[in-house]
Amino acid sequence: MVKRRNNIANGNFSSSNDSIRNLTKPQLYGLYDEDVVNSEDAEIYEEAKKSVGKFAEEGEGSSWESGNRTGLQKFIHILFSLTFLSIAGISYNELSKQLHDNHALHPEFASRPLALGVEICQKMSFGVVPTWLAYSLEGVLFGSLLPLIDKLWGQSVKQTTFTSILRSTNAMLGVAFGIRKIEWSSSLQASGAWFLLNIVLWMFFDGTLSTLFGCLSIGTVASVTCYQDVTEYSQLLYFMDFYFLGLLLFGKLGRYLYNH
């Protein structure tokens, strides 16, 4: 008994406990190992957090680099933007010539405000500017109008994506196709339905007050400039509808091109 007490006093009892623990550890350690307690989902979550941080740093670096483009890169970007808007302006004029319904809206009627702009441009240039270039300049003007209004308005707008531009273009073509193909009971019915659809498209694609102000203004200007050619009130609303939706599309193009 005295010897056993001495062993306990000398720490032999603790060493025997360590031996027992070592014998039982292989069986229990598989259940309570830290790699098991820390679940695989937690590891995936931690890796995802690290990856997000890494991509965020890379995104900040790329945005910093895009803000420090060389003069040649800026020139190429501006040249591409102007060329794209010019092609869009010519295409917009061709679309206006094809727009008509089965009543008061005749072919090429919606293109009269654009034709008037071409006449003014040619008179100011003494006939030097060709017709196609004048339509191109109108496209550049339309594409630059909303970004300029945003600057003057001081309103921040959400970033325009290429997908939203495709959707806007499809909406424009879809409306033009619907006006031509649907048998409307009157031109006023078609123009009224188009106007309501424009409001919905503005809320869906943009929703900013600067865009609404710009689209209503350009539609009003188009209606006033061609008032002498109007025989029905529905034709005034057609001008408002077509140029409202047109500026909405050109505005998204301009924001996308000038802000990238």
N, C-alpha and C positions, 0 to 999 in steps of 0.2 A: 504494500500500500504506500509505504514511504517512497519507494523507487518510482511508483507511478505518479505520485504527487510531484516528485522532483522532475519527471519528464514533462509534466504539464507546465511546471514552473520554468523549465528550460526551453519551452516553445515546441516540444515534440508534438503536442496535441494540435497546434496550429498547422504543423507540417503534415500531419495525418489528415487534417481536414482538406488541405491543398491536394493531397493525393486522391482523396475521394472526389473532389471537385473535378480533377483532371480526368478521372475515370468516367464520370457522368457527363462531362462537357461535350464530347463528340455527339451524344444522342440529343442533347438539348440545344446545342449551338446551331444545328440546322434549322431549328424552329425560331430561334431568337437572334439569328445573325443580323447585323446591321444592314447588309445588302438585301435581306428579305423584308425587314421591317420597313426600310425605305423602298416604297413600292416602285415599280417600273414606270407608272404614270407620273410619279413625282420627278423621276429622272428626265422623262420626256419633257415635262413642263419646264424644268430648269434649262434644258438644252434649247427649248423654244424661246425662252426669255433671252438667252445669250444670242441666239440667231437674230431676234428682233432688234436687239441693241446694235448688233453688227450692221444689219441692213440700214438701220436709222442713221448710223454714222456714215455709211457709204452714200445714202441719199443726201445727207447734208453736204458731203463732199462733192457729189455730182452737181447739186444745185449751185454750190459755190463756184464750181468750174463753169457752169452754164452762164453764170452772171459775169464771168470774166472771159468772154469770147474774144477772139482776135478780131481785128478790123475786117479781115477777109471773110471770116465766118459770118459776121454781122451783115456784111454786104450781100453775101450769097443768100442768107436767110431773108433779107428784105426783098431781094430780087425774086426769089421763089414765091414769097407771099403776094407780091404785086402781080406776078404772072398768073398765079392761081386765081386771084380775084378778078383779073381781066378775063380769063376764060369763063369764069362763073358769070360775069356780066354779059358776055355774048350769049351764053346758054340761056340766061334769064330772059333776054330779049326774044330768043327763038321760042321759048316756052310761052311767052305772052302772046305771040302771034298765033299759037295753036289753041289758045283758050277761048272757048265759046260754049254757049248752051243752045237749047232748042227754041229760044225766044229772042230777047232783046240784045243779048250779048253776042255780037258778031265776031268772026275771026279778025284778028289784028286790032280789035277795038281796045283791048287792055294794054296794047303796046304804045298807044298814042302819047302818054306822058314821057316814055323813054324816047320816042321819036322827036318830041319837042325839045328834050334835053340835047339830042344830037344836033338839031338845027341851031340851037343857041351856041353850042360848042364850035360848030363850023363857022358861024358868023363871027364869033370872037377871034377865031384863028384865020379869018379871011379865006376859008375854004381849004386850008392846008391840011387840017386833021381829017383823015378818011373816016368813013362811017364806022367801020369795025373798031377803029381805035377810040372813037367817041363812046361806043358801047362798052369798051374795055374800061375807059375812065369812069363811066357810071358804076361799073362793078367795083372798082377801087374805092370810089366815093361811098357807096353803100356799105362796103366792108369796113371802112374806117370811121363811119359815123357813130356807131354805138360805142366803140372803144374811146372815141373822143368825148362822147357824152358821159361815159363813166369817169373820165378824168376830170371833166368840169363839174360833174355831180358830186364827185368825191365819194362814190359808193363802191364798196368792195363787192365783187361778184365771185361766185364759186368758179373753180377752174373748169373750162370747157373741154370735154373729151371728144375724141374722134368718133366714138360711138354715138354721142348725142348729135353730132353733125349728120351722120348717116341717117339717124332717125328723123331729123328735121327735113332732110332732103326727101326721104320716103314719104313723109307727111305732105310735103309740097306737091310731089308728083301724084300722090293719091288723091288729093283734093282736086287737082287739075283734071285727072281722069274722071273723077266722080261728077264734076260739073259738066263735062262733055257727054258722058254716057247715060246719066240718070235723066229720065223724062220728068222734068219739073213741071208743075202746073203753071208756074209763072217765074219770071226772072227775079221778082222780088222774093219769092220763096227760096230760090237758090242762093241769092246774095245774102239774105237774112240768116239762113242756115250756115253759110260760110263764115259770116261774122261771128256767130256764136261759137263755131268751131275754132276760130282764131283765138278767142279768149281762152278756151280750154287748152289749146296748144301753147299759148304763152304761159299759162300757169304750170303746165307740165314740163316744158322745156327750159323755162327761164324764171319767170315770177318776179323779176326786178322792176321797180318803178321807172328806172331810166329806159329800159327796153320798151315798156308800155308807152311812155311819153314819146319816144322816138318813132315807134311804129304808128301811133295815132297821128303824129305830126306829118310823117311822110305820106300817109294815106290821105290826109286832108289836103296837103299841097298837090298831090296828084289829081284829086277830085276838082280842086279849084282851077287848076291850069287848063283842064279840058272840059270845063263847064259848058262852053259854047257848043261842044259836040254831043252833049247829053240830050236825049229825047225822053228818057224815063228816069225816075228817081232811083230805080234799081241799078242803073248804070253807075251812078255816083257811088253807091255802096259797093259795086264791083271793084271800082278803083281803090276804095278804101281797103277792101278785103285782100286784093292781090298784092298791093304794095305793103300792107301790114305784115302779111306772111313772108313777103320777100325780104323785108328788112330784118325780120326775125331770123331768117336763115343766114343772110349776109352778116348780121351781127355776130352770130355764133362762129361763122367762118373767120371774121376779123379778130375776135377775141382769141380764138384758137391759134391763129397764125402769128399775131403780134405778141402774144404772151408766152410763146414757146421758143 
